[in-house]
Each structure stands twice: as structure tokens, then as C-alpha cells.
């Protein structure tokens, strides 16, 4: 007799064996609301809503507001476009579009019940722990997860170097490119000394340096340094993607390989502009500049929709650190069957709330109010017992 999921809702009896309880069948309209294969495993799923709008109104408003904000920062930061470099207009337009799309997807992501619960609890725990103490812990999380990325070093030393090159190279490039494209930073030569540059930030002169000085060398080559880091990181990542069996089995071209190719193309064409200007007397610079512009615009357009979106998700994940710290220090839930502690009370309560918001009714009628009060090992044992009883019947 095949296993029927409609008969697997269970209650804990005094003997520790789960009894059966009938649950409503899966509604035909739930197929679009559940992930593939979930409908067959969740016969008691009750949809929280029957209509999903094509666009999220709140996310749309956030996208429009973000686009207006970035446009305003470009307009006013460049001195009402006096210092805006008009040949860079395609970069600026792509940045505005990318920022709006990122804001839209970010708001949609935050509205998902699991993410929203982590977000709310993270902020609650931050303020509950005190400003100074929580800020110090947040700073430590920033150092570990962004600066040093130690969580990746625990997996593989080579992957750690790869991520450091990609992250630091990318952050350095963005930190320089965006202010230049927006017109926030520009350089002028002094009328009385054509060999001296003056650096302006938001229209305010902040520094002067000679053209042949060490400061000028690092100032005008920082983008090249970041490009070298990105090239090294992408080559290491591509080598892993093309050689490791695990990566080959799970990767997708558009999600895993395409972003690496885009990063590599942007970095190589950027270095090509320097090579053309410094060693080839400008030969091929027009073509290289066109290809570089196309790859940069493609990368900016890809950011909100591909794997690189995790760059913007990582800051929100810092709240998980506060959550784990509070969960370890708080009371624990003991399994209703084996009576062993298996999870924090806060985590179990939050999980039950999220499941309810998603429309999954896992409540029980017996002495245990919810299926989440059973530890995972006991769930597997009870499932085997239930399957055996069903086959015997």
C-alpha cells in the first residue's frame, strides 16, 4: 500500500507513538504558491492568500524613491551637473536602473515571512542588548564577515583567497567608480602650475599633489589594482567551477558562471584601457572603451537579478549573529518524545509563527500543541513507525 501523506498528521500518545489524524487535501490552487514537490508533502497547507499581485506596491514605491534619490545625489553632488562628465551618462543611467531594481527586490525579500522575522528579531535584539554593547558586537561581525570573511576560510583556504580578491577588488572599484561617474570627485590642474593636480570632493578642494608624485601614482592606478584583484578572484572561481565535481553538478550558467565572466570582462577591459593609454599610444582605446562600457552596463543590469544580489543581502544577515547569540543564551525546548533539548525556545516559537504565516498548519490535538516540539531525530523515527503501520494496514 503506498504511503499516503494525507494520513501522516500525528499526535503523541502517552506511549510516545504518533497516532494518525486526517487533514484536508491539497487545494488545486495551491500549486502556484508552493515550491516544486512541496504540495505533495504538505497536505494540510492552507494558503494565506489567494491572489498574488504582479508587482509589490511597497517595493515599487521603494524602487521609485531609490531612483529619485540616486538621481538627486548625482544632480546635487556634481554641482547641479557642472562637474558631471556627460560621456559617462550611460554608466549613470545603468546605475539608477540597477539601484531601483535592487531596492525593489530587497523590499520583496524582506517581506518574506522568514526574512521578515529574522529582520525584526535582529533589530529587537540589537536595541535590547544596549547601544554600546550591540555596536561593538556588530563591529566584530563586520570584521569577521566582511573584512576577513573567516566563515569562508573554514571551508577552504583557496576559496577564502578567492572571495577576498573578489570582495575587496569589487568594493574598491565601486568606491572609486561611482563617485567619479556621479561627478562627486573631479580633478583640476592649477593655472599657475600645470604639473599639480587639485582634488575636489563635492565641489570642495581637499588635496593637491604633483603629477609625478607617489600620491598621483596610487590615486590614478587604484582602479587598476582593484581590477587585478578581480581578475585573480575570477580566475580562481572559474577554475573551481570547471574542475570541482560538486560545483559542476550543482552550478547553473546564468547564476554561477555568467557573473564571473562579466566581472572578468569588466576588469580586463578596464586594464586594457590603461595598457592602450600607457604603452600603445592610445591604439584601440575607442573599441576597448566601448566594450568596457557595454560590460559595465551589463554587470550593473545583472546585479539585481543574479547571484551577485547576495552582496546586498549580506548586511541583513548580520542580524542572524545577534539571533544565534540570544538563542544560545536563552531557554531551550525539550523534545516531547525523548525529552532532550534540541533547539532554543525563541527559534521554535518564531518557526511556528512563520509556518502559520505561510499557511502550514502543523498544530496537534494531543498533549503536544505543535509538531515543532518534536526533535528531528524523533520525527524520522516516528515517520518510519507510521509508514510501517500504514504498510501493515
N, C-alpha and C positions, 0 to 999 in steps of 0.2 A: 504494500500500500504506500503510495508516495506521500512524502511529507507535506502536510497542508499548513501553511503559515497562519491560516485563519483560526487554527486550534491551538496556537502556541502561547497565548497570553496566560500568564502563570501567576499563581498565588502561593505563598509559602505557608505550608501547614505546620502543625506542631512537630511533625516528624522531620521537617526540613526538606520535604519533597514538594515540588511545584505541582499544583493541580491545574486543570485547564479552565479557560474562560473564553466564551465566544466573543468575537469582536466583529464590528461591522466590516463588510467587504470594501475593497478599494473602489473609490468612485472613479468612473471613467474619465472625468475631467481632471483628475489629479496627475495625469501623465506629464503634463507640461510643467507642473510645479515641483516634481521630484527629479532627482538625478537618475541617470540610467541604472536600472537594476534596483532602485530603492523601493519602487512601488510594490514589488513582489515580496519585499522583506518588511514592509510596514503596513499591514492590513488595517490597522486602526488609525491610519493617518487621516486627520480632519483638516482640510485646507483652511488656513487663516484668512484667505481672501479668494474670491473667485475671478477677479479681474486684475490684470497687471498692466498699468499704462505703458505706452510705448516709451515715454520719457518721464523721468522723475522730475516733478516741478521744482522741488527744492534744489536738486542737483543742477537743473537748468539755470535757475537763478544764481547759484554759486558760480557756474561757468561764465555767465554774462558779467557778473560782478568782477570775477578774476580778470577777464579780458579787458574790462574797462579800467581796472586798477593797473594792470601792466601797461596799457596804452597811456594812462595818465603819468605813470612813472617815467615812461620814455619821453613824453612831451615835456614835463616839467624838469626832469633830471638832465635833459640835454639843453636846458636854457631855452625852452619853447622852440626846440628843433634847430637852434642856431649852431649847435655843435654836433648835430646828427649827420652821420655820413650816409648820404642817400644811396650810394651803391650797395649799402648793407640792408636796404629796405626788405628784400626777400627774407633775410635772416630774422628781422624783427617781426614780420608778419607770421612767419612759421612759429616763432616763439610765443606770440599772442595766441595762436590757434592751439599750440601744444599746452600752454598754461590753462586755457579754458577747458580742454578735454581732460587734462589731469584733474582739475578741480571737480568736474562732473563725475568722473569715475571714482574719485576719492570719497565724495559725499555718498555715492551709491554704496561703496564698500563699507563706509562707516554705518550705514543704515541697516546692514545685515545684522540680524539678531546676535550671532556670536561675537562679531566685531564690536557692535554697539555695547554689548555687555562688558567686554574687556575694556573698552574705551571709558565707559562710565566708572567702572570699578577702579581703573588705574588712576583717574583723576581724584576719586574719592579717597583712595589710599594715600595719594600724594599729599593732599591737604590734611588728612588725618594724622600723618606722620610728622607734621611740622615743616615749615618752610625751609629752615636751615638744614635739618637732617635729611629731608627728602631731596633738596637741591644737591647736597653732597653725594647722595646715593645716585641721583640722576647723572651727575657729572662722571661718576665712576662707570656707570653703564655706557655713557657716551664714549669714554676712553676704551672700554673693553670691546664694544660692539661696532664702533665706527673708526676710531683711530687705529687700534691694534687688531681688531677683529679676531680675538682669541678663540671664539667659538668655532671658527673655521680651521684654526691651527690645530685643534684637537682632532680633526678629521684627517688632514694630510698637510704636511709641510709645503709641498709643491702647490697645492690648491690655495694655501694661505698666501704664498708669494704672489700667485696669480691674482687673487682678489685684492691684495694690497696695491698691485700695479694698476689694476682697472679702477679701483675706487679712488685712490689718490690722484692718478692721472686724470680721471674724469672730473673730480671735484676741482682740481687745479685749473683745468681747461675751462670749465663753466664759470669759475670765479673770475677769470680774466676776460673770457669772450663776451659774456653778457653785458658787463659794464661798458666794454668798447662798442658793442653793437648798439646799445641803448643811448650812447653819447654821454654817459656819466663820466667817462675818462677820455681826455684827449691831450695831445702834446702840441706845444708851440715852441718855435725857436725864438730866441731873443733877438730883437732888432739890432742891438749893439754887439752881439756875439752869436754868429750863425753856427758855432760849434757847441752851443749849450742848449739843452732842451729844458723846458719848463713843463712839469706835470700838473694838470688841472683835474680835480675831482669835484664833480657837481658845480663846475664853474669857479672853484676856489683853488688858487695856486698852492700847492703843498710841497713841491720839491723841485730843485734844479740840479742837473747833472751834465757832465761833459759827454759828448757823443762817443768818445773813445774810452770812457771810464768803465770800471768793473760793474758799477751800478747799471749803466746802459746795457752792458752785455747780458746781465741776468734779466733786466726788465724786458728787453726785446726778444729774448730766447726762452722765456719761461713756458710759452706755449709749445715750443719745440721739445723741451724737457718733458712736459706732460704727454706729448704725442709719443715720445719714445717709451714712456711707461705704459701707455695704452697699447702700443704695438707689442711689447713684451707680454703684457697680460693677455691679449687676444691670441697670440701665437700659442701660449701655454694652454689657454682654454680650448682652442681648436685642436691641439694635439690630444688633449684629454677626450674631447668629443669624438675624435676619429679613431682612437685606439682602445679606450676602456670599454669592455663588453657591457658593463652596467649602463654607461652613458649611451652607447649605441642602441641598446634595447629600448630605452625609455624616451630618448630625445625626439623632438619634432623640429623640422627645419625652420618653420616660421617662428617658433618660440625659443629655440635654443641656438641655432646656427646663424640665422639671419641677423640678430642683434650683434653678434661677434663680427660678422662680415661688414656691417655698417660702421661699427667702431673702428675696425681696421682700415676701411676705405677713407674715413674722415681723417684719421691720424696720418696715413700715408700721403694723401693728397696735401694735407697741411705741411708736412715735411717737404713735399715736392715743391711747394711754393718757395720755401726757404732755399732749397737747392737751386731752383731756377734763378732766384734773385741774386744769390751769393756766388754761385760757381758757373752758371750757364749764361750770364749776362741777360737774363730775362727771357731766354728762349723757352717757348712752350708755356709761359706763365698764363696766357689768356685761356688756353684749354684746361690747364690744371686748375685755375681759379673757378672755371665753370663746373668742372667735375666736383671740386671741393664744395661748392655752393649746393650742388644737387645732392651730394651725400649728407651734408649737414642738415638740409631741409628734410630729407628722408628720415634721418635719425630723430629729429625733433618731432616729426609727424608720427613716428613709430613709438615714441616714449609712452604715451598714454594707453596704448593698446597691446603691448607685448610684455615680455618678461622683464624688461627694464623698469616697468612700473613699480617693482618691488623696492627701487631706490627711494621712492616717496612713501612706501608703506613702512619702511624700517623705523622711522622716528616713532610712529604709533605703537610699534611692537615693544618699545621700551617700557610701556605700561605693564607688559607681561612680567617684567622683572619685579615690579612692586607687587604684582598679584602673587607670584610664586613665593616671595618673601613672606607676605602676610599669610598665605595658605600653610606654609611650613610651621609658622609660629602659632597658628590658630588651632582650634579643636578639630579632631579627626572623626570621620564617620566609620563605624564598625559594621562589617558585613552582617546582614540579618541571618545568614545561614551558618557561616563559620566563626563569626564574632571577632574577626581580625580587622585591624584598621587598614584601610586601603586608599583613602582619599580625604582631602580636607572638607570640612563641613561647608565652607564657603563655595568651594568648587562644585560640590554636589548640588547645592541649592541653586547656584547660577545655571548649572546644566539643566536642571529640571525646569527652570524658568524659560531658558532658551528653547528647549524642546516644546514647551507649551506654546511659545510664540510661533514656532514653526508648524504647529498643528499636530504634533505627535503626542498622543495620549498614552503614556506609559504608567498611568496610575493603576493600583491594585486594590481589590476589595477585601483582602485579608488583613492580617496583623501588620504587614509592611505596606506603607502607603504608596510607595513608588518603586519601580523596577531598578532605579539607580541606587537603591540601598543594598543591592547585591553586588559583591565584588566580581570583577571579570572572570577569575578562575571558577567561581561557583556558577556563574552564568553558563559557562561552557559545559560544566558537569551537568547542570540541570537541563540544558538543552539536549545533551546526549540521553539523559534519562527519559525526557519527554519523547524524543524520537523513538527510543526503544519501546516505550509503552504504546506509541501510535502504531509501530510496525506489528507489535504483538496483537493489537486490537484488529 
